[in-house]
Amino acid sequence: MTPTGKPPEKERVNYMAVSAQALTIGGEVGCLTLIIVLIAVFGGMWLDKLLGTKPLFTLVLVLGSAPLSLGLTVWVARRSLNMAKNLPAGDEQQQTLKGDGAGE
C-alpha cells in the first residue's frame, strides 16, 4: 500500500474483467449441463419408445448425465483458468488472475 491508502497501480484488481470471466465460465457450464440433460432425456425417451421399456433408459441416461456434466464442468473451468494464465504479460486480466506484485 502507498501512504495515501490506495494500492499501487501494479496491485489493482480489475474486478470487471474477473466478473466477466466468471460469468463466461458460468454461462458455458450452464449451457453445457442443459444440453447434456436434454440429450439424456430425449435420447432415453426415444430408446424407451423404441424398445418398449417405459422409464428404464430415460432414468439411466439422466442419472448417468450427472457425473458426465460434473466432469465437463471441471474440464471447462480448468481450461478457462489455463487460458487466463497464458494471456500476454501486458494484459490486465493476467495480472488480476495471477496476482502479480501482490505482497511485494
Buried (B, 14 or more C-beta within 10 A) or exposed (E): EEEEEEEEEEBEBBEEBBEEBEEEBEEBBEEBBEEBBEEBBEBBBEBBEEEEEEEEBBEBBBEEBEEBBEEBBEEBBEEBEEEBEEBEEEEEBBBBBEEEEEEE
